[in-house]
Amino acid sequence: MNTFRKHWFDIGGVLSIFILVFVFYNHSLSLYQKTVWLSLVTLLFHQLEEYRIAGTFPGMVNRVMYNSPLPDRYPLNSRTAVYVNVYFGWIAYALAAISGEKAVWLGIATMLVSLGNTIAHTIVFNLKGKTIYNAGLITSWIFFLPCACYFFYIITVEHLATAVDYIVGIPLGIGFNVLGIIKLIDWFADKNSPYIFEQRNLLPQDRAKNT
């Protein structure tokens, strides 16, 4: 479990390759189905930027958003990161992809999570941190935003969404953003948590303090 906690985002990166092969070589998939499967890929790419490529998302959240004196573990720790990104993120996006047109409401909800991330990375994190870039910003703009916009275009022009889909999907998407991300961090916050992030996951100024 410790290995998975340290490398779940790497596993997600490998998984994204298999999903891309599945999507592009499976000609039986509808345009909607391809879009929601690719939405899962955008999530995996986004998590790679946050936790591996740039890697400083945990430190940014803890230091910038919560002004934490323990940015390597509080309030976001490596166990909570798995809960938020894998147990919530992977499962919700995968279920939306597997369900296809049978659960457009779930597709709407997950797309609102993608849009919520885009807004957070573009406006909230940069304003709070007084930066022009934070880990996750690039993939939000080149993957999350185009995929979500295309999704809503498809369900509009192909008349795939009913009123019920919107009535259920929009509140659920808002709930996903609040309960599945923000509240999970709060609920599992523990200053004595043994689930510590690696030094590379912290902001540069905090790495110096903790070495």
C-alpha positions in Angstrom: 0.0 0.0 0.0 2.9 2.3 0.7 4.2 1.8 -2.8 0.8 2.5 -4.3 0.5 5.7 -2.2 3.8 6.9 -3.6 3.2 6.0 -7.2 -0.6 6.0 -7.9 -0.1 8.9 -10.3 2.6 7.0 -12.2 0.2 4.0 -12.5 -2.4 6.4 -13.7 0.0 7.6 -16.4 0.5 4.1 -17.6 -3.2 3.4 -17.5 -3.9 6.4 -19.6 -1.9 4.8 -22.5 -4.1 1.7 -22.4 -7.2 3.8 -22.4 -6.0 5.9 -25.4 -5.4 2.7 -27.3 -8.8 1.3 -26.3 -10.5 4.5 -27.5 -8.8 5.0 -30.8 -9.0 1.3 -31.9 -12.5 0.6 -30.7 -14.6 1.8 -33.6 -17.9 0.7 -31.9 -17.7 3.6 -29.4 -20.0 6.5 -29.9 -18.7 10.0 -30.0 -20.2 10.5 -26.5 -18.5 7.4 -25.2 -15.1 8.4 -26.7 -15.4 11.8 -25.0 -16.1 10.5 -21.5 -13.3 7.9 -21.8 -10.9 10.7 -22.9 -12.2 12.7 -20.0 -10.7 10.0 -17.7 -7.5 10.3 -19.6 -7.5 14.1 -19.0 -7.9 13.4 -15.3 -4.9 11.1 -15.3 -2.8 13.6 -17.3 -3.8 16.3 -14.8 -2.8 14.2 -11.8 0.6 13.5 -13.4 1.3 17.2 -13.7 0.2 17.9 -10.1 2.1 15.0 -8.5 4.9 14.0 -10.8 5.9 16.4 -13.7 5.6 19.6 -11.7 4.8 17.7 -8.6 4.3 20.6 -6.2 0.5 20.5 -5.9 0.5 19.1 -2.3 2.9 21.7 -1.1 1.0 24.5 -2.8 -2.3 23.4 -1.3 -1.0 23.1 2.2 1.2 26.2 2.2 -0.7 28.6 0.0 -4.3 27.6 0.6 -4.1 26.6 4.2 -1.0 28.5 5.4 0.1 25.2 7.0 3.2 25.1 9.3 3.5 21.4 8.2 3.1 21.5 4.4 4.5 18.0 4.0 1.5 16.5 5.7 -1.2 18.9 6.8 -4.1 19.2 6.0 -3.5 17.3 2.8 -1.4 14.2 3.3 -0.4 11.4 0.9 -3.2 9.1 2.1 -5.9 11.7 1.6 -4.4 12.3 -1.9 -5.2 8.7 -2.8 -8.7 9.0 -1.4 -9.4 12.2 -3.4 -7.7 11.3 -6.7 -8.1 7.5 -6.9 -11.1 6.4 -4.8 -13.1 9.4 -5.8 -11.6 10.7 -9.0 -10.8 7.5 -10.9 -14.0 5.7 -9.9 -16.3 8.6 -10.7 -14.8 9.3 -14.1 -14.5 5.6 -14.9 -18.1 5.0 -14.0 -19.2 7.9 -16.3 -17.2 6.4 -19.1 -18.4 2.8 -18.6 -22.1 3.9 -18.2 -22.0 6.1 -21.4 -25.3 7.5 -22.5 -27.1 5.5 -19.8 -25.8 8.0 -17.2 -25.4 11.4 -18.9 -26.0 13.0 -15.5 -22.8 11.4 -14.2 -20.9 12.6 -17.2 -22.2 16.1 -16.5 -21.1 15.8 -12.8 -17.6 14.7 -13.7 -17.2 17.5 -16.3 -18.1 20.0 -13.7 -15.3 18.6 -11.6 -13.0 19.2 -14.5 -14.3 22.8 -14.9 -14.0 23.3 -11.2 -10.4 22.3 -11.3 -9.8 24.7 -14.2 -11.3 27.6 -12.3 -9.3 26.7 -9.1 -6.0 26.4 -10.9 -6.5 29.5 -13.1 -7.9 31.9 -10.6 -8.0 30.7 -7.0 -4.5 29.2 -6.6 -2.8 31.9 -8.6 -4.5 34.8 -6.8 -3.9 33.2 -3.4 -0.3 32.3 -4.2 0.5 35.4 -6.3 1.7 33.3 -9.1 1.1 32.8 -12.8 1.6 29.0 -12.7 0.8 26.3 -10.3 1.0 22.5 -10.7 -2.0 21.4 -12.7 -2.7 24.7 -14.6 -1.4 23.6 -18.0 -3.4 20.3 -18.1 -6.5 22.2 -16.9 -6.3 24.4 -20.0 -5.2 22.0 -22.7 -7.1 18.9 -21.5 -9.8 19.6 -19.0 -11.4 22.7 -20.5 -11.5 21.6 -24.2 -12.8 18.1 -23.2 -15.6 19.6 -21.0 -16.6 22.1 -23.6 -16.7 19.5 -26.3 -18.8 17.2 -24.0 -21.5 19.9 -23.5 -21.4 20.6 -27.2 -22.1 16.9 -28.0 -24.9 16.4 -25.5 -26.5 19.6 -26.8 -26.3 19.0 -30.6 -27.1 15.3 -30.2 -29.9 15.9 -27.7 -28.5 13.3 -25.3 -29.3 15.1 -22.0 -32.8 15.3 -20.5 -33.9 17.8 -17.9 -33.4 15.1 -15.3 -29.8 14.7 -16.3 -29.2 18.4 -15.7 -31.3 18.4 -12.5 -29.3 15.5 -11.1 -25.9 16.2 -12.7 -25.3 19.8 -11.8 -26.0 19.5 -8.0 -24.0 16.3 -8.0 -21.1 18.0 -9.8 -21.1 20.8 -7.2 -21.3 18.2 -4.5 -18.3 16.3 -6.0 -16.2 19.5 -6.0 -17.1 20.2 -2.4 -17.4 16.9 -0.7 -15.1 14.8 -2.9 -12.2 17.2 -2.8 -12.4 20.0 -0.2 -14.2 18.2 2.6 -12.1 15.0 2.2 -9.0 17.1 2.9 -10.6 18.6 5.9 -12.0 15.3 7.3 -8.7 13.5 7.1 -6.5 16.4 8.2 -4.1 15.2 10.9 -1.0 17.1 12.1 0.5 13.9 13.3 -0.2 12.0 10.1 2.6 9.5 9.2 1.5 9.9 5.5 4.1 12.5 4.5 4.8 13.8 1.1 8.2 13.6 -0.4 10.4 16.7 -0.6 9.9 17.1 -4.3 6.1 17.5 -3.7 6.7 20.7 -1.6 7.3 24.2 -2.7 11.0 25.0 -3.1 11.1 27.3 0.0 9.6 24.5 2.2 12.0 21.9 1.0 14.9 23.9 2.4 13.2 24.2 5.7 12.4 20.4 6.0 15.7 19.0 4.9 
